């Protein structure tokens, strides 16, 4: 049986234990032993970045926001989709997650974080939205954050009417917020429609050619 090695460990703001582990060449982030993300199953997180950014790929000076760095897959996809004049703001609550990704020994997102288009802002994504003086051409969020250890009170608010209104205000006309979800989330879809978004639910594979599916909720603000 292949060994699992704990590379890093910390306590999250809510007291949970978060670990970065390595198993059979793959790296994973776990919270209280539950796997949140893995370098082995990254396709849907990459698609989050592609789908959110593809409509502004040729736009000069496009500015997009990613809620949470994770293992850097959405950031990598966003940078690969957008032009050289774009700016990608990453809101990350936990400093150690940024440090893990910057560590070249872990082969995660050191190059993407060094890209001059990347701006990391430490803090809750809800606070980053509130404090931002600019609006965004696309916003990428994790719908599962509402019920995981990555959640904060401010973050949770983004999935309810007042928070959805805040997200909408921070989107440019015609721009979209895209939520990643491990499973179906009809309640969030209904809230987005009630908030005035045009909503599309798209199923994407965990792996390009096999495996199960995750979901992207694409919510577009009217022009």
C-alpha positions as CSV (number, residue, x, y, z in Angstrom):
1,X,0.0,0.0,0.0
2,X,1.4,3.4,-1.0
3,X,2.1,5.8,1.8
4,X,0.4,9.1,2.4
5,X,2.8,11.9,3.6
6,X,1.6,15.0,5.5
7,X,3.6,17.9,4.0
8,X,2.0,20.8,5.9
9,X,-0.7,21.2,8.6
10,X,-2.5,24.1,10.2
11,X,-5.7,25.2,12.0
12,X,-8.3,27.0,10.0
13,X,-10.2,30.1,11.4
14,X,-13.0,27.8,12.6
15,X,-10.5,25.4,14.4
16,X,-10.5,22.6,11.8
17,X,-7.3,20.9,10.8
18,X,-6.2,21.5,7.3
19,X,-3.4,19.4,5.8
20,X,-1.4,19.4,2.5
21,X,-0.7,15.7,1.8
22,X,1.1,13.7,-0.9
23,X,0.0,10.3,-2.1
24,X,1.2,8.4,-5.1
25,X,2.6,11.5,-6.7
26,X,-0.6,13.6,-6.2
27,X,-1.0,16.4,-3.7
28,X,-4.2,17.1,-1.9
29,X,-5.7,19.6,0.6
30,X,-7.8,17.9,3.3
31,X,-9.8,19.4,6.1
32,X,-10.4,17.1,9.1
33,X,-9.4,14.3,6.8
34,X,-11.9,15.1,4.1
35,X,-10.4,15.8,0.7
36,X,-11.3,19.2,-0.7
37,X,-9.1,19.2,-3.8
38,X,-6.4,17.2,-5.5
39,X,-3.9,17.6,-8.3
40,X,-5.3,14.3,-9.7
41,X,-8.8,15.7,-10.2
42,X,-8.4,19.3,-11.4
43,X,-10.3,19.5,-14.7
44,X,-13.5,21.1,-13.3
45,X,-11.6,23.7,-11.4
46,X,-9.7,24.5,-14.6
47,X,-13.0,24.8,-16.4
48,X,-14.2,27.3,-13.8
49,X,-11.4,29.6,-14.9
50,X,-11.9,29.0,-18.6
51,X,-15.7,29.4,-18.6
52,X,-15.6,32.5,-16.5
53,X,-12.9,34.2,-18.5
54,X,-13.4,33.1,-22.1
55,X,-15.9,35.9,-23.0
56,X,-13.4,38.6,-22.0
57,X,-10.3,36.7,-23.2
58,X,-9.6,39.4,-25.9
59,X,-10.6,42.4,-23.8
60,X,-7.9,44.9,-23.0
61,X,-7.4,45.4,-19.3
62,X,-9.9,42.7,-18.2
63,X,-10.1,42.4,-14.4
64,X,-11.4,39.2,-12.8
65,X,-11.7,37.9,-9.2
66,X,-11.1,34.4,-7.9
67,X,-12.4,33.5,-4.4
68,X,-9.8,31.2,-3.0
69,X,-6.5,30.0,-4.3
70,X,-6.9,26.3,-3.6
71,X,-4.1,24.4,-5.5
72,X,-4.0,27.1,-8.2
73,X,-5.9,25.4,-11.0
74,X,-8.5,28.1,-11.5
75,X,-5.8,30.8,-11.4
76,X,-3.7,28.9,-14.0
77,X,-6.7,28.5,-16.3
78,X,-7.7,32.1,-16.0
79,X,-4.2,33.3,-16.8
80,X,-4.1,30.9,-19.7
81,X,-7.4,32.3,-21.1
82,X,-6.9,36.0,-20.6
83,X,-4.7,38.4,-22.4
84,X,-1.4,40.0,-21.3
85,X,-3.1,43.2,-20.1
86,X,-5.5,41.4,-17.8
87,X,-5.4,41.5,-14.0
88,X,-6.4,38.4,-11.9
89,X,-7.2,39.2,-8.2
90,X,-7.1,36.2,-5.9
91,X,-8.8,36.6,-2.5
92,X,-7.3,34.0,-0.1
93,X,-8.1,33.8,3.6
94,X,-5.3,31.6,4.7
95,X,-1.7,32.8,4.3
96,X,-0.2,29.3,4.5
97,X,-2.2,28.2,1.4
98,X,-0.4,30.9,-0.5
99,X,3.0,29.8,0.9
100,X,2.3,26.2,0.0
101,X,1.5,27.2,-3.6
102,X,4.6,29.4,-3.8
103,X,6.9,26.6,-2.6
104,X,8.6,25.2,-5.7
105,X,9.2,21.8,-3.9
106,X,5.4,21.2,-4.1
107,X,5.0,21.9,-7.9
108,X,1.7,23.8,-7.4
109,X,1.3,27.4,-8.5
110,X,4.6,29.2,-8.0
111,X,4.8,30.3,-11.6
112,X,1.2,31.6,-11.6
113,X,1.7,33.5,-8.4
114,X,4.8,35.1,-9.9
115,X,2.9,36.2,-13.1
116,X,2.7,40.0,-13.1
117,X,-1.0,39.8,-13.9
118,X,-1.7,38.0,-10.5
119,X,-2.6,40.0,-7.4
120,X,-3.2,38.1,-4.2
121,X,-5.3,39.9,-1.6
122,X,-5.3,38.3,1.8
123,X,-8.8,38.1,3.4
124,X,-12.3,37.0,3.0
125,X,-13.6,37.2,-0.5
126,X,-16.7,39.0,0.7
127,X,-14.5,41.7,2.3
128,X,-12.4,42.0,-0.8
129,X,-15.6,42.6,-2.9
130,X,-16.8,45.1,-0.4
131,X,-13.6,47.0,-0.3
132,X,-12.8,46.9,-4.0
133,X,-13.0,50.3,-5.8
134,X,-13.4,48.6,-9.2
135,X,-16.0,46.3,-10.7
136,X,-15.1,43.0,-12.3
137,X,-15.4,41.4,-15.7
138,X,-15.8,38.0,-14.1
139,X,-16.0,36.5,-10.6
140,X,-15.2,32.9,-9.7
141,X,-16.5,31.4,-6.5
142,X,-16.8,28.0,-4.8
143,X,-20.4,27.3,-3.9
144,X,-19.3,24.5,-1.5
145,X,-17.5,27.1,0.6
146,X,-20.8,27.7,2.3
147,X,-20.6,24.4,4.1
148,X,-16.9,23.7,4.5
149,X,-14.1,24.8,6.8
150,X,-13.1,27.4,4.2
151,X,-16.2,29.3,5.2
152,X,-16.5,32.5,7.2
153,X,-19.6,34.4,8.1
154,X,-18.8,37.0,5.4
155,X,-18.2,34.3,2.8
156,X,-21.4,32.6,3.6
157,X,-23.3,35.8,3.0
158,X,-22.4,35.7,-0.7
159,X,-24.8,32.7,-1.3
160,X,-27.8,34.5,0.1
161,X,-29.9,37.4,-1.2
162,X,-28.0,40.4,0.3
163,X,-24.7,38.8,-0.7
164,X,-25.8,38.0,-4.2
165,X,-26.9,41.6,-4.6
166,X,-23.4,42.7,-3.5
167,X,-21.8,40.3,-6.1
168,X,-24.1,41.7,-8.8
169,X,-23.1,45.3,-8.0
170,X,-19.4,44.4,-8.4
171,X,-19.9,42.9,-11.8
172,X,-19.8,45.0,-14.9
173,X,-22.9,45.0,-17.1
174,X,-23.0,41.7,-19.0
175,X,-20.3,40.1,-16.8
176,X,-20.8,36.8,-15.0
177,X,-20.1,35.2,-11.7
178,X,-19.4,31.5,-12.0
179,X,-19.9,29.2,-9.0
180,X,-18.2,25.8,-8.8
181,X,-20.2,23.1,-7.0
182,X,-19.3,19.4,-6.4
183,X,-23.0,18.5,-6.8
184,X,-26.3,20.0,-7.9
185,X,-27.3,23.2,-6.1
186,X,-30.9,24.0,-7.1
187,X,-31.4,26.4,-4.1
188,X,-28.4,28.6,-5.1
189,X,-29.7,28.5,-8.7
190,X,-33.1,29.7,-7.6
191,X,-31.6,32.5,-5.5
192,X,-29.5,33.7,-8.4
193,X,-32.6,33.8,-10.6
194,X,-34.4,35.7,-7.9
195,X,-31.5,38.2,-7.7
196,X,-32.0,39.0,-11.4
197,X,-29.2,36.9,-12.9
198,X,-29.5,34.9,-16.1
199,X,-28.5,31.4,-15.0
200,X,-27.0,28.4,-16.8
201,X,-26.0,25.2,-15.1
202,X,-23.2,23.3,-16.9
203,X,-22.0,19.8,-15.9
204,X,-18.2,19.4,-16.3
205,X,-16.2,16.2,-15.7
206,X,-13.8,15.8,-12.8
207,X,-11.3,14.4,-15.4
208,X,-11.3,15.3,-19.1
209,X,-12.3,11.8,-20.3
210,X,-13.7,9.8,-17.4
211,X,-15.1,9.9,-13.8
212,X,-18.0,11.8,-12.3
213,X,-19.2,15.3,-12.8
214,X,-19.1,18.6,-11.0
215,X,-21.3,21.6,-11.8
216,X,-20.7,25.2,-12.8
217,X,-23.5,27.7,-12.2
218,X,-23.0,30.6,-14.6
219,X,-24.9,33.7,-13.5
220,X,-24.8,36.6,-15.9
221,X,-25.7,40.2,-15.0
222,X,-27.8,41.9,-17.6
223,X,-26.1,44.3,-20.0
